[in-house]
């Protein structure tokens, strides 16, 4: 009784834990990858890099370690041989947690072998050969109903192996997939989904050939045989696989958990109960066979636990394709962020235009009016007072100079001429030259970004530099500009006092908005005592570099 | 004195031609694009080439690049570069060959025809003329650093004017002091900045610029 409670507790516990793990997760990186998590191979696609992602990706494998410890404690209480099992469980856990690709390659074939072995065993049992007496829940013996549990279990193992093989990157898996795809897609030479039941006689015939003799023989006719139930259950399982992968997987997973724990229990009980056999283990009277039972149990339990999160996520995701759901969520977030950045971009553009209009109105335009007035007055005075006229003309000349200076400043604020002439790298060099600080440049740009991106990065760096010379009491500043894997990155590092608050002031906020239009980001790190590092990253493509040769 | 003009805006080109002709310069060629300019500079070998930074065909810094290319073919070919804006970056590139005969001015300096023609003559004579705006940026860069902070305000004024390429006489005229006082200030500056004094105006400018540009 004690062991049954343990089995149920373990199974329920693993279900609850897995469900909790997936339910409570609002991690976008994780939810963007449910397809990967649902993939039993554990090998498709990159795993999330965060710690949380790692735990979610590998937690189920790591779960085996507490299981191993629990088992070790249990075995200790019963005075059993536990070290091999303990090592087996732990090893399986480590392999699955850290080498999911390896596990994915081995597991389907292990299940297939186990299934085929069950078929062979069923045939032996049917023929009265009870040299191997136990296979999972099946116990051989004349007149025992448990003799007939061999075949359904074998079918479950076999189908689970096949099911996995269809989904993992294992040798030969591609061929099996192609074969199944041909079955599943209607068309020339294929079988329509609605006609899958046509496969039943084929499978039944295969079982007749592989299985015990005379299944459709005397037993069937005399009605004495109950072996036929095995066939029905086996076929039902097959249909289940074709109708609902999720429930077939659930069945396989539950079976694996139960048989696995059962195998471990044999190790404990074998010394007191004779007549057991389990998989490859024969009569459970010798220590060697006990160990084999335990190992088999460990393998099956491991497989079961390995399946738990994969099957659970299918249940939790419901009928919705997890890939589509993730995509929908991504798109929703994208639309939200684009709406925000577009509205920011429009606001910024409007206020920029307002500023330019005001600057022109109060600056160059006003000066040109003054210029015209001076010239007008000079014209009037020319005949009567040439010296006064000359003074006015001189004044007009100065006014036009100032108008030009105003316009130069304005143009720099719109699109700096050096940026237009030379591109981003040289514009940053020019910026560094104009800075009163000692600047160290580290520029490595293989090409030139689009003009709007270049301008955004230029003004961001300009703002960062201006902040350094205004606030940081820094002596020197380092500007790094680089490009890697589609990301343009600028870094401004000063040797100042640090402790800068990026929330203070509107300069950096404006820079952030401007960058956001291009999905760019700005990050500031400024611990007290320095250094302050401003990082700007914008995803973009580069065109071929501008050259400064003639 | 023979001059080649490279300026794409018709009004400005004609204005320059008129202004320079009025001051007795001979216009060897007045062209509107960088390739034409390069050809004219190399073929005509003028005493000074007056070049707009921004020229066709790409309307970026084609004029500047043409001037640099001409100077690499004809070392020391005097060029006076004009622009609507000035960049230290371009000044450095022009000064990089240390050959002298370089000017870099804002276009509005043309308004003052006396200093403008003086600049042309200075460049033609192998001198270096930099726009006060470039120099003030250079000075800002060093305003907080030793040993420039040890200079007196007057010495700083003299330093800036030296960097613009002015002779002692011109500096004295500008600051209303005697030429002798200027050379005394200059000696003080050179001592404080630990520069080798030089009587050659052009060498002096280059030394000062090299110091400020570092």
Interface residues (C-beta under 8 A of the other chain):
Chain A: X397 X400 X401 X404 X405 X408 X411 X412 X417 X418 X420 X421 X422 X426 X429 X430 X433 X434 X435 X436 X438 X548 X549 X550
Chain B: X34 X38 X53 X54 X60 X61 X62 X65 X66 X68 X69 X84 X85 X87 X88 X89 X90 X92 X93 X106 X107 X108 X111 X112 X137 X140 X141 X143 X144 X145
